Structure formats: structure tokens, C-alpha cells
């Protein structure tokens, strides 16, 4: 018998025989596949330390659906553009919309969503605590991309409502998420930073419905320095797991700077977690206790018990809207970042202090139901956000500002974080936008980044692809 046959027989026997373990799952790895250019002259201006085309809280600025990848951005002239390509293709086809970016504010991102029930692509764009702009495609556009034209005629007119549903005059942070049934939900903030509420709307294939608000801006929070009576909840994300549970990590942002040790810091504190088992109609804390009913007066409040899964006062420049993921068993994971206490107990300039001493941490719930946190031994070298991805083996990847990639294996209990890719050849400005859907589609880590520039000089916008373990 040939050696190859013996080896194959042994492997099959090990798999088939109880008590004999199969070969271990592979650990994390990345292999760069390709880089494509979306725009050689994308709009560039630095606002709130970020770029409007690459703010990581976009959900989604880049997405994959039925073999095609879609991207959105603003050109040098501020025009909103939607691009698509077949996966693996080097060229993108683009449609320029009639909308032009109204102000140089990096919050005013474009976010995409897919309503699977009717195959439409939805865009919400250009808003920061004011009115938004909305566009949706014709039905079926995404279902047969290979035979569907890609011209401006497949997109409807730009609206300032959701097909007549106005929602709010103080709108920020659109995040689309598809429900397990194929409906499309829109998460957004009502109000302003330090005094806002999270809310949901839902599209069923024929019309939009406002589900209502589910977080509170009221209540009293007291630190060792002072008191605040208004705030907003910043989401790290809003995501369904394979079993249909909706997960959300968050931080609180207080309105009153008196809660900080120094006014140069940032009033974010604590990492909280809630989930919903009924498509966002009600919300529960980690212990399973009901804490909110969407669209009623019973909303998630800073005074509710059982919300905080990692406690931190406002003196460490904790970042808001970082990143989250759920693993193959439905357990929630998040990236959080702040200045650890070993660098001092009072940040005085959150941009400078986070750049000098900020660190990211992997926060997760383990199979026994307890929460664990591991510091990732890679300096942020930036004030900005890190993105989290889990591959099909539940290995974890942290995509840092400037496109650096660190990873840890599930087998180690996520204790072996190491830098896999330093991002030096990208020349990326800061945050990147991850294609969350592509990871599960074809096992590729794909993200959008913009090259460094200065002032308001436009720069190139790219998508880079890395193969994950097969």
C-alpha cells in the first residue's frame, strides 16, 4: 500500500472512530490576494480625526452579495458613487448619483443595506444630527447581477425620507442590518452627541415602518469627579447571529464634562451589552432580564442594572463605536480601546494620549457564560478605531488603523495575539471599512482604505483582499 493511501486511511479512521480527535483546525493567517482601485481622486479632508470615505462605523460602506461586491464613496467633487464588481474582478463599474456631499464632516458617511426579500440595494447618506438622504434601487437588482444593467436608471430619486417616513430631524449613524427573514432594518441615533437615543426602522419589501426608540438619554450618572444627567448610547454594532439573536455592545457618552478628570479627555465610560430575541422589539441584559421595549417609555438607561460587561470610568479616553462580531456558536465578541491605567489615571488630550498610549482589547463571552478581556499587544499609534473579524474557525483578527492586521487563535483561548501584517505598503490614512459579509461568503478579508494626503488634496481609494484559512 502506498504511503499516501496509508495516510488517507488513517485520517478517515480517526474521523470515523469515536474518541480519536480529528486534525486540529488551522490557526489564523492572512495571504494578500489583490488590491483594486475605486477612485484615483476621492474626496479628502480630515474631520473629527477621520475621513468621510473611511469611517469604520459605516455599516456598510463595502459589502458582498450573491457573488458581487459593492462599495460607496464620495468623489473629489463630492458626488456620491456606487460601485460594483464580480468577486475577483480587477475593475469596478460605477454609478454616479445626483447627490453631492453637503459639508466637510466625516460623520456624513454613506451606508448600504440589502433587503433580501426584494433584492434591492438601499443607501442612507450625508447626515450628522440633521436630515438624511436616501436612495433605493429597483427590485431584483442584486438578485441577478450578472444580467442586470448598472446605470443610474436602476436607482430611484434621492429622497429626504424613507419613502415618506421622515423618522427625525436629528439623524446620525445609519446602520443597515438584514433580518433572518430577509427584511431590512435601519439603526440610527435620534438627537445629538451627549443627548441622543437609539432607534430602529424596518422595511418589509413594500414599505418602511418606524419601530421606535430603545435607549434613553436621561438618568443620573455620577463619577468621582461630577455628575451628568444626559447622554447617548454609542453602539459598537448591531448584528444578527446564525440563530437569529440580535447583539449590540455599546458605550455611554455623557453630556457633562464634569464627570472627567480633565476637559481634554472624552466622556465615554463603560462597555455594555444587550441582545434581542424578537428582532429588536425588546432588549435584554446579559443575564436575560428585560431592559427595554422598543417604541415605549421602557428604554435602556444608564441606571439599569446588569448592562456593564467591562467597567471603566471616563478618565481613560475609551473609544465609542469600535467593533463587534459573533462566533459560530453565537457568542459575542468586541474590540474596545482606551489608555490603560499603567500610562496614568487621567488623559488630558484624548487624541494625543490615545495615539501615544492607547491599546485595543478583545472582549468576549466564553462558553461558560463569563466575560474575558485580553489586551492585544500592538500599540494603536492612532486615536482611531480597530475592526474585529472572526474567520470560519473562530480565529479572531483585529484590523488596526492604517490597515495593520493582528490575530489570535481560538485554540489558544485568544491569548496568542500577534501582528500578521504591518500595512506599511498601503499608505493608508487611518480607519478602514470592512466587508463583513464577504468573510462568510468566500473566506476573504476585504477592506476599503484611502491613501494619506494633506489638506483637501484628493487621494486614491482602494479595496484590498486577504485570503483567510481555508
C-alpha positions as MATLAB code, in Angstrom:
seq = 'XXXXXXXXXXXXXXXXXXXXXXXXXXXXXXXXXXXXXXXXXXXXXXXXXXXXXXXXXXXXXXXXXXXXXXXXXXXXXXXXXXXXXXXXXXXXXXXXXXXXXXXXXXXXXXXXXXXXXXXXXXXXXXXXXXXXXXXXXXXXXXXXXXXXXXXXXXXXXXXXXXXXXXXXXXXXXXXXXXXXXXXXXXXXXXXXXXXXXXXXXXXXXXXXXXXXXXXXXXXXXXXXXXXXXXXXXXXXXXXXXXXXXXXXXXXXXXXXXXXXXXXXXXXXXXXXXXXXXXXXXXXXXXXXXXXXXXXXXXXXXXXXXXXXXXXXXXXXXXXXXXXXXXXXXXXXXXXXXXXXXXXXXXXXXXXXXXXXXXXXXXXXXXXXXXXXXXXXXXXXXXXXXXXXXXXXXXXXXXXXXXXXXXXXXXXXXXXXXXXXXXXXXXXXXXXXXXXXXXXXXXXXXXXXXXXXXXXXXXXXXXXXXXXXXX';
ca = [
       0.000    0.000    0.000;
       1.377    3.391   -0.920;
       2.217    5.859    1.868;
      -0.380    8.373    0.594;
      -3.090    5.707    0.811;
      -1.998    4.710    4.317;
      -2.136    8.328    5.469;
      -5.560    8.874    3.943;
      -6.874    5.687    5.544;
      -5.519    6.747    8.923;
      -7.180   10.144    8.664;
     -10.516    8.617    7.716;
     -10.263    6.156   10.587;
      -9.515    8.943   13.046;
     -12.530   10.923   11.887;
     -14.817    7.890   11.973;
     -13.633    6.364   15.246;
     -15.136    7.765   18.471;
     -12.591    9.085   20.920;
      -9.957    9.828   18.302;
      -9.633   13.544   17.609;
      -9.602   14.857   14.084;
      -6.853   17.134   12.860;
      -6.848   20.487   14.646;
      -8.419   23.486   12.971;
      -5.884   25.870   11.459;
      -4.821   28.969   13.297;
      -5.190   32.477   11.891;
      -3.354   33.613    8.775;
      -3.691   36.211    6.039;
      -2.410   35.983    2.486;
      -2.714   39.071    0.353;
      -4.562   38.362   -2.878;
      -5.044   41.652   -4.704;
      -5.673   45.382   -4.469;
      -8.098   47.261   -6.700;
      -8.649   50.984   -7.105;
     -12.086   52.502   -6.661;
     -11.158   56.110   -7.342;
      -7.857   57.841   -8.026;
      -9.222   61.151   -6.734;
     -11.615   60.539   -3.838;
     -12.593   63.435   -1.604;
     -10.126   64.013    1.242;
     -10.492   66.184    4.319;
      -9.753   65.364    7.928;
     -12.678   65.976   10.271;
     -13.021   64.633   13.832;
      -9.673   62.943   13.142;
     -11.245   60.831   10.371;
     -12.275   60.629    6.711;
     -15.816   60.594    5.336;
     -14.991   57.690    2.999;
     -13.373   55.526    5.666;
     -15.151   55.839    8.983;
     -15.246   52.360   10.435;
     -18.723   52.807   11.938;
     -20.184   52.630    8.413;
     -22.445   49.602    8.057;
     -21.931   49.002    5.284;
     -19.542   51.007    3.123;
     -18.431   47.789    1.470;
     -20.474   44.588    1.144;
     -20.741   41.316   -0.777;
     -23.964   39.731   -2.003;
     -24.539   36.875   -4.462;
     -21.072   36.912   -5.972;
     -20.685   40.668   -6.359;
     -19.055   43.279   -4.171;
     -20.479   46.783   -3.737;
     -18.789   49.968   -2.495;
     -19.888   53.554   -1.852;
     -17.871   56.759   -1.588;
     -17.662   60.449   -2.451;
     -15.567   61.697   -5.363;
     -13.270   64.733   -5.352;
     -16.290   66.820   -6.373;
     -18.385   65.381   -3.538;
     -20.627   63.277   -5.757;
     -21.941   60.072   -4.198;
     -20.866   56.987   -6.146;
     -21.926   53.333   -6.022;
     -19.523   50.773   -7.470;
     -19.735   47.042   -8.069;
     -17.553   44.219   -9.350;
     -17.759   40.461   -9.674;
     -15.681   38.927   -6.901;
     -12.122   38.552   -8.117;
     -12.511   41.110  -10.901;
      -9.956   43.905  -11.095;
     -12.263   46.600  -12.439;
     -15.241   48.294  -10.817;
     -18.324   49.577  -12.622;
     -19.635   52.816  -11.140;
     -22.837   54.816  -10.998;
     -22.655   58.476  -10.004;
     -25.726   59.612   -8.102;
     -27.157   63.111   -8.218;
     -26.403   63.770   -4.565;
     -23.392   65.924   -3.618;
     -21.841   65.925   -0.146;
     -23.267   68.959    1.620;
     -20.496   69.647    4.154;
     -16.945   68.655    5.077;
     -17.912   66.484    8.034;
     -16.500   62.964    8.350;
     -19.679   61.778   10.111;
     -21.637   62.167    6.851;
     -20.837   58.696    5.547;
     -22.729   56.558    3.037;
     -24.106   53.273    4.355;
     -25.582   50.421    2.317;
     -28.121   47.717    3.087;
     -29.679   44.784    1.233;
     -33.360   43.907    1.543;
     -33.162   40.246    0.592;
     -36.940   39.984    0.418;
     -36.979   42.018   -2.813;
     -33.327   42.215   -3.914;
     -32.960   45.978   -3.501;
     -29.873   47.953   -2.543;
     -30.536   50.808   -0.086;
     -28.308   53.815    0.671;
     -28.509   56.304    3.525;
     -26.040   59.189    3.413;
     -24.773   62.611    4.378;
     -26.137   63.292    7.851;
     -24.843   64.438   11.228;
     -27.611   65.357   13.669;
     -29.735   66.738   10.834;
     -31.637   65.487    7.800;
     -30.530   62.450    5.803;
     -30.638   61.418    2.136;
     -31.979   58.056    0.994;
     -31.835   56.126   -2.272;
     -33.041   52.632   -3.133;
     -32.611   50.572   -6.264;
     -35.204   48.826   -8.367;
     -36.402   45.478   -7.050;
     -34.254   42.480   -8.004;
     -31.159   44.496   -8.829;
     -28.948   42.392   -6.565;
     -30.525   39.012   -7.300;
     -29.154   38.605  -10.828;
     -26.169   40.943  -11.017;
     -24.565   39.228  -13.986;
     -27.518   40.047  -16.226;
     -28.622   43.319  -14.619;
     -27.532   46.654  -16.022;
     -25.524   49.015  -13.827;
     -26.666   52.522  -14.735;
     -28.249   55.446  -12.932;
     -31.637   54.271  -14.190;
     -31.643   51.369  -11.708;
     -31.616   53.799   -8.778;
     -34.567   55.892   -7.742;
     -34.529   59.568   -6.933;
     -32.732   60.920   -3.882;
     -35.197   61.337   -1.015;
     -35.114   63.094    2.350;
     -37.318   60.434    3.924;
     -37.717   56.665    3.776;
     -40.383   56.583    1.071;
     -42.324   59.211    3.004;
     -41.356   58.092    6.518;
     -39.451   61.047    7.988;
     -38.084   59.481   11.223;
     -36.375   62.539   12.814;
     -34.819   65.911   12.015;
     -31.732   64.956   14.095;
     -30.452   61.817   12.412;
     -26.958   60.257   12.621;
     -25.148   56.925   12.239;
     -27.242   54.884    9.796;
     -26.520   51.180   10.111;
     -28.415   48.678    7.972;
     -28.839   45.068    9.071;
     -30.741   42.268    7.316;
     -33.083   40.166    9.444;
     -33.074   36.369    9.169;
     -36.363   36.606    7.236;
     -34.839   38.939    4.646;
     -36.299   42.194    5.869;
     -34.034   45.211    6.268;
     -33.633   47.184    9.471;
     -32.093   50.624    9.890;
     -30.459   51.542   13.182;
     -29.862   55.243   13.822;
     -29.425   57.885   16.515;
     -32.081   60.463   17.308;
     -30.646   63.650   18.823;
     -27.050   64.729   19.298;
     -23.822   63.574   20.898;
     -24.308   63.536   24.659;
     -28.080   63.716   24.368;
     -29.453   61.106   21.980;
     -31.394   57.864   21.696;
     -31.029   54.789   19.511;
     -33.936   53.803   17.288;
     -34.939   51.263   14.641;
     -36.946   51.299   11.432;
     -37.854   48.263    9.321;
     -38.510   47.611    5.623;
     -40.653   44.586    4.735;
     -40.319   44.678    0.960;
     -43.142   47.139    0.397;
     -42.833   49.931    2.978;
     -40.849   51.295    5.914;
     -42.144   51.300    9.488;
     -40.669   53.176   12.443;
     -40.244   50.689   15.302;
     -39.198   53.476   17.654;
     -36.515   54.331   20.178;
     -34.990   51.771   22.515;
     -32.306   53.609   24.507;
     -32.633   56.521   26.918;
     -30.720   59.783   27.236;
     -31.955   60.532   30.765;
     -30.936   59.456   34.251;
     -28.087   60.448   36.544;
     -24.537   59.183   36.180;
     -22.004   60.137   38.847;
     -18.251   59.651   38.620;
     -15.640   60.502   41.246;
     -15.430   63.988   39.677;
     -19.011   65.070   38.997;
     -22.476   64.271   37.713;
     -24.205   64.170   34.337;
     -27.933   63.939   33.645;
     -27.870   63.494   29.841;
     -26.019   61.160   27.467;
     -26.244   58.940   24.431;
     -25.531   55.264   23.865;
     -22.914   54.655   21.148;
     -23.224   51.248   19.504;
     -20.229   49.125   18.571;
     -22.544   47.490   16.082;
     -25.865   45.722   15.664;
     -25.695   42.189   14.278;
     -27.726   39.002   13.996;
     -26.028   35.703   14.749;
     -26.763   32.464   12.899;
     -29.523   31.641   15.374;
     -31.364   34.931   14.901;
     -30.317   36.721   18.090;
     -29.566   40.436   17.681;
     -26.465   41.603   19.580;
     -25.174   45.043   20.475;
     -22.200   46.236   22.505;
     -22.146   49.906   23.487;
     -20.514   52.703   25.476;
     -22.142   55.689   27.159;
     -21.161   59.263   26.215;
     -22.022   61.785   28.959;
     -23.032   65.336   28.114;
     -21.424   67.000   31.132;
     -17.627   67.202   31.029;
     -17.665   67.486   34.822;
     -17.549   63.671   35.005;
     -13.961   63.718   33.668;
     -10.702   64.413   35.439;
      -9.707   66.806   32.628;
     -11.734   68.569   29.963;
      -9.323   67.427   27.261;
     -10.443   63.833   27.640;
     -13.645   62.229   26.392;
     -16.716   61.416   28.486;
     -17.175   57.830   27.283;
     -17.415   55.217   30.045;
     -18.100   51.502   30.468;
     -18.732   48.823   27.875;
     -22.266   47.454   27.962;
     -24.061   44.649   26.171;
     -27.684   43.930   25.291;
     -29.438   41.479   22.997;
     -32.818   40.891   21.416;
     -34.516   37.612   20.500;
     -37.537   39.196   18.785;
     -35.958   41.266   16.001;
     -35.285   44.327   18.144;
     -38.760   44.652   19.648;
     -37.464   44.030   23.170;
     -33.974   44.102   24.668;
     -32.371   42.103   27.474;
     -29.214   42.465   29.527;
     -26.528   39.808   29.746;
     -28.452   37.945   32.466;
     -31.564   37.803   30.282;
     -33.601   40.391   32.177;
     -35.863   42.642   30.117;
     -34.451   46.179   29.987;
     -36.344   47.787   27.093;
     -39.357   47.545   24.828;
     -38.731   49.403   21.588;
     -41.119   52.270   20.909;
     -42.239   52.623   24.534;
     -41.104   54.567   27.596;
     -39.259   51.484   28.815;
     -35.839   52.039   27.232;
     -32.274   51.040   28.121;
     -30.966   53.546   30.676;
     -27.611   54.221   32.286;
     -29.185   53.422   35.662;
     -30.289   49.915   34.621;
     -28.501   47.044   36.311;
     -26.756   44.227   34.511;
     -25.682   46.224   31.454;
     -21.960   46.721   32.047;
     -19.678   43.867   30.987;
     -16.444   45.832   31.302;
     -16.317   48.723   33.736;
     -14.217   51.819   33.011;
     -14.501   55.397   34.239;
     -14.389   58.424   31.878;
     -10.705   59.180   32.545;
      -9.140   56.773   30.019;
     -10.421   58.022   26.640;
     -12.474   54.921   25.886;
     -13.408   54.924   22.191;
     -17.023   54.739   21.041;
     -18.393   52.719   18.070;
     -15.481   50.350   17.816;
     -16.336   46.837   16.592;
     -18.143   43.568   17.332;
     -18.732   40.080   15.918;
     -20.467   36.855   16.920;
     -18.733   33.498   16.638;
     -20.096   30.290   15.123;
     -21.834   29.371   18.390;
     -23.482   32.787   18.792;
     -21.137   34.075   21.486;
     -20.489   37.838   21.294;
     -17.019   39.361   20.830;
     -15.938   43.006   20.732;
     -12.912   45.224   20.325;
     -12.656   48.105   22.781;
      -9.759   50.543   23.153;
      -8.560   53.060   25.708;
      -5.462   54.274   27.564;
      -4.655   51.660   30.245;
      -4.050   52.772   33.819;
      -0.345   51.923   33.663;
       0.020   55.048   31.495;
      -1.786   57.199   34.046;
      -5.234   57.626   35.553;
      -6.180   60.824   33.700;
      -5.999   61.502   29.972;
      -5.730   65.209   29.211;
      -5.894   65.125   25.397;
      -7.743   62.117   24.058;
      -6.254   62.274   20.538;
      -2.657   62.689   21.696;
      -2.969   60.284   24.624;
      -4.664   57.539   22.606;
      -2.064   57.926   19.854;
       0.799   57.712   22.339;
      -0.532   55.089   24.758;
      -3.842   53.653   23.520;
      -4.319   49.892   23.397;
      -7.037   47.661   21.977;
      -8.612   44.824   23.922;
     -10.511   41.729   22.818;
     -13.614   41.390   24.999;
     -15.668   38.224   24.683;
     -18.162   35.970   26.391;
     -16.904   32.419   26.790;
     -18.838   29.162   26.679;
     -19.296   29.143   30.461;
     -21.054   32.497   30.301;
     -18.325   34.650   31.829;
     -16.621   37.622   30.199;
     -12.924   37.689   29.400;
     -10.701   40.512   28.188;
      -7.279   40.256   26.580;
      -5.027   43.170   25.708;
      -3.773   43.000   22.131;
      -0.009   43.701   22.285;
       0.008   46.132   19.368;
       0.179   49.871   20.018;
      -2.656   51.836   18.407;
      -0.368   54.651   17.197;
      -3.640   56.389   16.382;
      -6.672   57.845   18.105;
      -8.927   55.874   15.782;
     -10.864   52.610   15.737;
      -9.959   48.946   15.208;
     -12.204   46.438   13.431;
     -12.874   42.859   14.545;
     -13.368   39.838   12.246;
     -13.725   36.123   13.051;
     -12.982   33.511   10.399;
     -14.877   30.223    9.904;
     -12.717   28.571   12.565;
     -13.492   31.396   15.021;
      -9.935   32.713   14.952;
     -10.006   36.457   15.669;
      -8.492   39.266   13.570;
      -8.082   42.892   14.611;
      -7.680   45.314   11.702;
      -5.976   48.360   13.188;
      -5.808   51.880   11.808;
      -3.543   52.094    8.740;
      -4.578   48.546    7.752;
      -2.388   46.601   10.179;
      -3.725   43.125   10.962;
      -3.192   41.205   14.213;
      -4.768   37.853   15.023;
      -5.284   35.256   17.747;
      -6.343   31.625   17.582;
      -9.437   30.168   19.148;
      -7.329   27.179   20.209;
      -5.227   29.398   22.484;
      -8.268   30.968   24.102;
      -7.367   34.120   22.159;
      -4.193   34.631   24.180;
      -1.645   34.434   21.332;
      -2.290   37.767   19.599;
       0.427   38.610   17.108;
       0.869   41.046   14.230;
       0.434   39.309   10.850;
       0.593   42.297    8.503;
       2.032   45.742    9.192;
       0.137   47.645    6.472;
       3.207   49.657    5.550;
       2.787   49.251    1.804;
      -0.815   50.545    1.861;
      -0.012   54.110    2.929;
      -3.492   54.165    4.493;
      -4.660   57.259    6.349;
      -6.410   55.700    9.335;
      -9.570   53.676    9.827;
     -10.648   51.062    7.309;
     -14.090   49.831    6.257;
     -14.533   46.049    6.456;
     -16.693   43.944    4.147;
     -18.393   41.992    6.939;
     -20.459   39.827    4.599;
     -17.587   38.648    2.412;
     -15.819   36.823    5.235;
     -18.617   34.279    5.361;
     -19.190   34.253    1.609;
     -15.782   33.258    0.256;
     -13.410   33.345    3.233;
     -11.754   36.617    2.257;
     -10.945   39.571    4.499;
     -11.645   42.589    2.288;
     -11.432   46.207    3.364;
     -11.565   49.680    1.866;
      -8.909   52.245    2.693;
      -7.828   55.676    1.482;
      -4.272   56.809    0.912;
      -2.764   59.521    3.063;
      -2.970   63.082    1.803;
      -2.866   66.577    3.245;
      -5.288   69.446    3.498;
      -8.062   68.860    0.974;
      -5.981   67.235   -1.756;
      -7.916   64.219   -3.117;
      -6.291   60.792   -2.837;
      -6.743   57.259   -4.109;
      -9.346   54.927   -2.600;
      -8.719   51.174   -2.710;
     -10.051   47.757   -1.727;
      -7.532   45.142   -0.597;
      -8.285   41.426   -0.257;
      -6.638   38.820    2.003;
      -7.321   35.088    1.936;
      -8.140   33.589    5.329;
      -7.521   29.932    6.307;
      -9.452   27.533    4.073;
];
